[in-house]
Amino acid sequence: MNRLLRILIVVVVAFIAVIGGRWYAYVTNTTDPFDEVGIELNSRMPGPLNAWGCSRLKETFGNKTLPPYGCAAGGGTAWK
């Protein structure tokens, strides 16, 4: 039972690291703010992480493009 619990914890930590790493790469190093996987991950992040991700995307793409899903305010044409 102890070994099973240890394996489960390793799997959960690895899953979180992969998802978190993919999200971080999207909000900090992206060349395309409309990457489908990145948009979905950012829109599902908890409030403070989503807000931080949106602010990073806005710094990079602010006036050049419309905000991606999860970062749009109002009618979808303005950044949060």
Phi and psi in degrees as a GROMACS rama.xvg file:
@    title "Ramachandran Plot"
@    xaxis  label "Phi"
@    yaxis  label "Psi"
@TYPE xy
-63.4166  -39.4872  ASN-2
-66.7049  -40.4482  ARG-3
-62.539  -41.6835  LEU-4
-63.7873  -41.8061  LEU-5
-63.1814  -42.9772  ARG-6
-63.3755  -42.9408  ILE-7
-61.618  -41.9613  LEU-8
-64.6174  -41.7426  ILE-9
-62.6719  -42.377  VAL-10
-64.0751  -43.8582  VAL-11
-64.6762  -44.7015  VAL-12
-63.8053  -41.9345  VAL-13
-63.3227  -41.6126  ALA-14
-61.6872  -46.0702  PHE-15
-64.4031  -39.4766  ILE-16
-64.9362  -41.426  ALA-17
-67.2742  -48.3874  VAL-18
-64.5869  -45.683  ILE-19
-63.5754  -38.8946  GLY-20
-66.2516  -39.587  GLY-21
-65.9574  -41.9143  ARG-22
-64.6021  -45.5355  TRP-23
-61.9475  -41.3529  TYR-24
-62.8627  -37.2273  ALA-25
-64.9844  -48.2993  TYR-26
-79.2558  -17.9817  VAL-27
-108.939  -29.4917  THR-28
-126.866  20.7219  ASN-29
-80.692  150.295  THR-30
-105.989  -9.77819  THR-31
-134.387  112.584  ASP-32
-72.7686  -6.21363  PRO-33
-107.137  28.9456  PHE-34
-66.1382  120.062  ASP-35
-60.0699  -43.5429  GLU-36
-67.5053  -43.5684  VAL-37
-62.5633  -41.8781  GLY-38
-61.092  -45.5763  ILE-39
-64.6065  -44.2872  GLU-40
-62.819  -45.563  LEU-41
-65.3177  -38.7333  ASN-42
-69.7361  -21.2972  SER-43
-98.0367  -0.728655  ARG-44
-71.9397  152.792  MET-45
-58.8695  156.92  PRO-46
-40.533  -57.457  GLY-47
-63.7125  -38.104  PRO-48
-69.654  -38.9904  LEU-49
-63.8525  -43.7677  ASN-50
-62.8775  -41.8461  ALA-51
-64.962  -44.0276  TRP-52
-61.2427  -42.9724  GLY-53
-65.2318  -38.4448  CYS-54
-66.6484  -37.0154  SER-55
-65.2511  -43.0621  ARG-56
-64.8178  -38.7905  LEU-57
-65.2786  -37.9817  LYS-58
-60.9276  -38.9039  GLU-59
-80.2303  -42.4051  THR-60
-119.523  6.35033  PHE-61
-29.7126  -71.6712  GLY-62
-94.0795  -2.16909  ASN-63
-85.4175  -25.5053  LYS-64
-152.119  166.593  THR-65
-70.598  152.951  LEU-66
-72.3305  145.991  PRO-67
-73.2576  165.269  PRO-68
-54.4608  134.921  TYR-69
97.2901  -16.0893  GLY-70
-119.167  2.73817  CYS-71
-92.0476  143.605  ALA-72
-114.805  155.237  ALA-73
62.4283  -122.712  GLY-74
-85.6282  9.97964  GLY-75
90.6577  6.00586  GLY-76
-108.152  -6.62457  THR-77
-121.506  149.142  ALA-78
-75.6308  152.739  TRP-79
